[in-house]
Each structure stands twice: as structure tokens, then as C-alpha cells.
Amino acid sequence: MLIISATAMAAPDSQQVGPYAVSFDLDADYQVQVAEPMESEKGNAYSMALVFDNSTGASIIIAENPNQIDATLDVYKQLMLYELILYKGLNTTNIEDLEIDGKESFLLTAEPIEASEGVPNEFYRAMYWLDSEDFGPVSAGTTSVTITSTYPLDVTEGLLSSLRIVKGEASAAAPANGGQVLPPE
């Protein structure tokens, strides 16, 4: 089941996504869709989508592991690059290191290998860890955040630069215009 809030534009938004308060500023039209949590002994996943239409939108997925796992960003850069080619038919054209939510992260830019109807021309995927610890050349963590966007680059960069995720309740003071702040689950 999805919880949907009304269309918002260019206003700070704060949503409750499982046990996390997710705030961002997306300079575009969108509807918020928060999915039911997927929880198991092997881990939990909490997600939300910021949807404009069938080909334009963004998603934020927070994945919790019960134990620390490899959180080395270079490993995930390679894995995502192959995933985009093999499963999405997308060719990665740029990989950029950046900071999201005060954490080290990366942004992959991709485009379709073959132009097809209904396939977005712009595709971006970013990732970071909320709690990674460095151990020399490798890192370990339990909670990753993956952001996927088919909004234009400037809108995607605005989302990434404003994204903040903390465990706890979303602030009632920052709903989107016409949106709603979701109660904790």
C-alpha cells in the first residue's frame, strides 16, 4: 500500500519513511508515495518515490542490515555500473564523487544504450552510507541510502544537495505545499 500526498513544488518537504525522517527540497512537481516497509531477519528496506509522471521521478531507498557489511563506495560504484548495463540497458557516462547528507557518496549518470519509447533519456543513481566506518582501504556499515532519479540533472543535484535522513520523527514544521507529514509507523 502506498501513502500519497498532494503535489508539491519548490518547498522543503519532510516525510516519515519507516523509522527515518527524510527531508529534501525538490524544485519540481511531484507526488510523494511512501511504500510499506519490507522487514525481515536479513534486513529492512524503507522507500519513497517522488513521482511526476510515468517517465520522470525519483526514489529514495534506505536499506538496513542487521550486521555491518562492506560499505566501500568503490565496490558499489562497480556493482551499480554493471547493474545498469545488464538489467536496465543503460550505459554509464559519468561517475562523480560528491557529498550527500554530509557523507561521502557518488553519482552515476547513465543513458539508454538504445533509444526506446518510454525509457528516460536522463538517469541518475547515487549512493551513500548513513553509518559507514573506515578501516583503511575498506569501509563497513549497516545502513545505505540509494537515490535514483530521472529528473533533469539540475533538479537531481538539488535533491541530492538538500537531502537529509535521520532516524526519528519527521518535523511537523516542514510539510510540502499541500503535502502532508506522515505519522510514525
VENFEN-V612511 format. One record per residue. N is the residue number from 1. RES is the residue in three letters. PHI is phi in radians with two decimals (none if undefined). OMEGA is omega in radians with two decimals (999 if undefined). Layout:
n res phi omega
N RES PHI OMEGA
N RES PHI OMEGA
This chain:
n res phi omega
1 MET none 3.12
2 LEU -1.91 3.04
3 ILE -1.82 -3.05
4 ILE -2.03 3.01
5 SER -1.89 -3.06
6 ALA -1.19 3.13
7 THR -1.02 3.13
8 ALA -2.31 3.08
9 MET -2.66 2.98
10 ALA 0.92 3.06
11 ALA -2.31 3.10
12 PRO -1.00 -3.12
13 ASP -2.25 3.08
14 SER -2.40 -3.10
15 GLN -2.25 3.02
16 GLN -1.60 -3.14
17 VAL -2.18 -3.01
18 GLY 1.03 -3.14
19 PRO -1.51 -3.06
20 TYR -1.95 2.97
21 ALA -1.62 -3.11
22 VAL -2.00 3.09
23 SER -2.15 -3.08
24 PHE -2.89 3.08
25 ASP -2.29 -3.11
26 LEU -1.88 -3.10
27 ASP -1.49 -3.12
28 ALA -2.88 3.01
29 ASP -1.32 3.10
30 TYR -2.91 2.95
31 GLN -2.07 3.13
32 VAL -1.57 3.05
33 GLN -2.21 3.12
34 VAL -1.80 -3.11
35 ALA -1.45 3.03
36 GLU -1.11 3.12
37 PRO -1.09 3.01
38 MET -1.91 -3.04
39 GLU -2.17 3.09
40 SER -2.72 3.10
41 GLU -1.16 -3.09
42 LYS -1.46 3.13
43 GLY 2.62 -3.13
44 ASN -2.22 3.07
45 ALA -2.30 3.13
46 TYR -2.18 -3.07
47 SER -2.49 3.04
48 MET -2.52 3.09
49 ALA -2.11 3.05
50 LEU -2.03 -2.91
51 VAL -1.84 3.03
52 PHE -1.81 3.08
53 ASP -2.65 -3.07
54 ASN -1.16 -3.10
55 SER -2.07 -3.11
56 THR -2.24 3.11
57 GLY 3.04 3.11
58 ALA -2.56 3.05
59 SER -2.35 3.08
60 ILE -2.23 -3.12
61 ILE -2.13 3.09
62 ILE -1.90 -3.10
63 ALA -2.01 3.11
64 GLU -1.85 3.03
65 ASN -1.92 -3.12
66 PRO -1.19 3.14
67 ASN -2.25 3.09
68 GLN -1.10 3.05
69 ILE -2.27 3.11
70 ASP -1.04 3.14
71 ALA -2.09 -3.13
72 THR -1.23 -3.04
73 LEU -1.05 3.13
74 ASP -1.06 3.09
75 VAL -1.11 -3.11
76 TYR -1.24 3.04
77 LYS -1.02 -3.12
78 GLN -1.15 3.14
79 LEU -1.05 -3.14
80 MET -1.18 3.11
81 LEU -1.00 3.14
82 TYR -1.20 3.12
83 GLU -1.05 -3.12
84 LEU -1.11 3.13
85 ILE -1.23 -3.00
86 LEU -1.28 -3.01
87 TYR -1.85 -3.09
88 LYS -2.00 -3.11
89 GLY 1.18 -3.11
90 LEU -2.03 3.11
91 ASN -1.77 3.12
92 THR -1.29 -3.10
93 THR -1.83 -3.14
94 ASN -2.78 3.02
95 ILE -2.24 -3.06
96 GLU -2.17 3.01
97 ASP -1.41 3.11
98 LEU -2.70 3.11
99 GLU -1.99 3.05
100 ILE -2.22 3.07
101 ASP 1.01 3.14
102 GLY 1.32 -3.08
103 LYS -2.09 3.04
104 GLU -1.12 -3.12
105 SER -2.71 3.05
106 PHE -2.55 3.11
107 LEU -2.26 3.04
108 LEU -1.72 3.04
109 THR -1.91 -3.10
110 ALA -2.42 3.07
111 GLU -2.47 -3.13
112 PRO -1.07 3.06
113 ILE -1.15 3.04
114 GLU -2.20 3.10
115 ALA -1.16 3.12
116 SER -2.42 3.10
117 GLU -1.16 3.11
118 GLY 1.49 3.11
119 VAL -1.68 -3.12
120 PRO -1.14 3.10
121 ASN -1.34 -3.12
122 GLU -2.00 -3.13
123 PHE -2.49 -3.11
124 TYR -2.28 3.06
125 ARG -2.42 3.13
126 ALA -2.19 3.13
127 MET -2.64 2.98
128 TYR -2.71 3.13
129 TRP -1.98 3.11
130 LEU -1.25 -2.95
131 ASP -2.41 -3.07
132 SER -1.23 3.07
133 GLU -2.11 3.11
134 ASP -1.47 3.05
135 PHE -2.25 -3.09
136 GLY 1.28 -3.08
137 PRO -1.36 -3.14
138 VAL -2.14 3.10
139 SER -2.27 3.07
140 ALA -2.38 3.14
141 GLY -2.83 3.12
142 THR -2.05 -3.00
143 THR -2.24 3.13
144 SER -1.87 3.07
145 VAL -2.22 3.09
146 THR -2.11 3.14
147 ILE -2.07 3.08
148 THR -2.12 -3.11
149 SER -2.52 2.96
150 THR -2.04 2.97
151 TYR -1.22 3.06
152 PRO -1.02 -3.06
153 LEU -0.98 -3.10
154 ASP -1.11 3.11
155 VAL -1.21 3.11
156 THR -1.07 3.12
157 GLU -1.08 3.08
158 GLY -1.11 3.09
159 LEU -1.07 -3.09
160 LEU -1.13 -3.11
161 SER -1.28 -3.12
162 SER -1.78 -3.05
163 LEU -1.16 3.06
164 ARG -2.40 3.13
165 ILE -2.28 3.09
166 VAL -2.40 3.07
167 LYS -1.31 -3.10
168 GLY 2.47 -3.07
169 GLU -1.54 3.09
170 ALA -1.18 3.14
171 SER -1.26 3.09
172 ALA -1.26 -3.09
173 ALA -1.47 -3.01
174 ALA -2.24 3.06
175 PRO -1.32 3.07
176 ALA -1.23 3.05
177 ASN -0.98 3.14
178 GLY 1.32 -3.11
179 GLY -1.53 3.10
180 GLN -2.45 3.03
181 VAL -1.63 -3.06
182 LEU -1.43 3.09
183 PRO -1.24 3.08
184 PRO -1.08 -3.13
185 GLU -1.49 999
